[in-house]
């Protein structure tokens, strides 16, 4: 195989890995975006009166998204994972986070039919970075992913302070969080008039 062919094969494999990572996140992008709207968009009354602004994002928003299937939810809903390493050498989620590339992480689980997100939290990665650096915190476990295209770092949500969680749902799955924003997700989960809501929010945010 020529050098050019080898590079094309390598980068083609890397792109395939990344595409497979995006599959679930892309499928559920509307549900994820609806939650983000509820959490990060704020109705600012004084701006509405003075500037005609109905909604705004208070801070610049960069957010990673990771969704897990129902089999993982049944046994591991109290955990979150990050891709730790890849044989291909593609930069992993953990390295990107530690470099400060992203501020928030949306971590969710799907129902058995893969129609709804049934458990989620939004985590403050500034807090994650501070704790990792201050206490030299490593993952509780590193294991092979399935399929074995990467290794996963496994962390327990219970190991992190309340300020790590921007918002979460459902409340009964997060008894260890004593303060934080519980979002009533039932309206969003039903997906009623979601397209209309998204178009309205995007229009108002421009």
N, C-alpha and C positions, 0 to 999 in steps of 0.2 A: 504494500500500500504506500502510495506517495505521501510526502509530508503534507501536501494540501488536502489529500483525501483523508488522512488521519486526523487533521485538525477539523475538517468538516464533520467527520464522524463523531469526534469528541464533543464539538459544540452542538451538533444535532442531538446527542444524548443529553447534554446539559439542558437544552431547551425543552426536551421531552419531560425531564424531571420537573422543571419549573411549571410546565403546562399542567402536569398531573397534580401539582400542589394547588393550582388555582381552580381546579374543576369544581369542587364543592363551594368554595367561596364565590365563584361566579354564579353558580346556580342559585344561591341564596342571597345574592347581592341586594335585592329589594328589601328583604326582611332585615338584613344587617343595616342598610341605609336608614330604614324607618326607625330603628332603635337609636342610631347615631343622631338622627334628627331630634328625637325625644330628649336625649341626654345633653347634647352640645348646643343645639339651637335654643336661644332664649328670647322670650318676648320682652323687649325693652321699651317700657311705656314712655319714658321721657324722650327717647329717640323717635318713637312713633309720632309724638306730638310736635317735636321740633324739626325733624328731618324727613318725616315720612317713611322711616325705616320700621318695618314690622318685626323682622327677625334678624338676628345676626349671630355669628360665631364669635364668642368673646375672645378666644385665643386662636392663633393658627393651629390647624388640626392635621396631624399625621398619625395614622392608625394602621396597625397590622391586624389581620384577620386570620383566625384559625378555627376551623370547624371540625368536630369529631363525630363519628357515627355512633349509633345507639348502643352497639356492643361495648364501646368504651364508656359510655354514660353509665351503664348498669353497675360497673365496678370501679370506675375511676373519675366520677364527677367531682370529687374533691381535689383532683390533681390538675395541673396544666403542664404541657410539654413544649419544648422548643427543639428545633433541629440543631443538633450539636455539631455534627460533621457529616461530610459526604465523601465517598470514594473518588468522585469526579473532581473534587476540589472546588466546586461551586461554593461561594461564600454563603454561610448558613445564617439562619434567623438569629441565633444567639450572637454571632459576631456582629451582625448589623445592629442589633439592639445595643450591645455594649459600646459600639462606636457612636451611639447617639443618633442614629439615623431616623428613629421613630419615637414618638412620645407615649402613645397609647397602644394597648393590645386588646382586641375584642376576641374573647375565647368562648366558644359555644359548643353545644351538643345538639344533635338532631333526634327527632323521634324515629321509631322503628320503620315507618313508611317513608322517611326522608321527605316530609312535606313541611315540617315546622321546626324551628329552633325552640327547644324546650328548656334549655338551661344556658345562661350566659353571664359573663361578667366583663366589665371594661376595667383594665388594670393600668395603673400609672407606671410607666417604665422608667421615669426618673427615680421613683422610689425603689424600683427593682435594682437599677444601677447603683444607687447609693448603698443599698444593703449588701449587694454582692461585693462592692469595693471595700466598704467599711469593715465587714465581718468576714471577708474572704469566703463568702457563701458559695458552695458548689451544689450541684443537683443531688437529690437523694439517691438517684440511680441513673445510669446511662445504659440504654438497651437498643438493640437493633429495631428499626422500624419494620413494618409489614405493609408493602413489600420492602425488602432489605436495600433500599436505595439510600439510606441515611441512618445515622444514629440519633436517638432522641434523648434529651436531658429531661428528667422528670422532677417536678417540684410539687410540694403540697401547698395548696392554698392556705391551709391552716397555719403555715409557718410565717405568714406575712401579716403585717399590721393593717388595721382598718384603713389607713390612708392609702394603701396600695389599691383599693377598690373604689373606682369612681362611681360605679353603679352595678347592680346585679339583679338577677331574677332566676328562679323564684326564691322567696325569702326563706322557706323551710330548708333549702339546700345549703344555706350559708349561716348556720347558727353561730359560728365562731366570729362573725362580724357584728360588733356591738353598735357601730354607728356607720352610716353610709346611706346612699340613695337606693331604695328599692323601687324599681320602675314597674308599674302595673302594665304588664305586657299583653294582657288578654286582648285588648283592642287591636294592637299591632299584629298579634299572632293570627287573628282572623282574616287579615289581609283585605278588609272591606274598604273599598274606595282608596286603596293605597296608591294607585297610579295618580289619581287626582290630588292626593295629599302631597306626593313627591313633587309634582309639577308646580303646585302652589308654593311649596317651601323653596324650591329652586328659584322660582320667579321672584319671591319676596327677598331672597338672599342676594340677588344680583344688584 
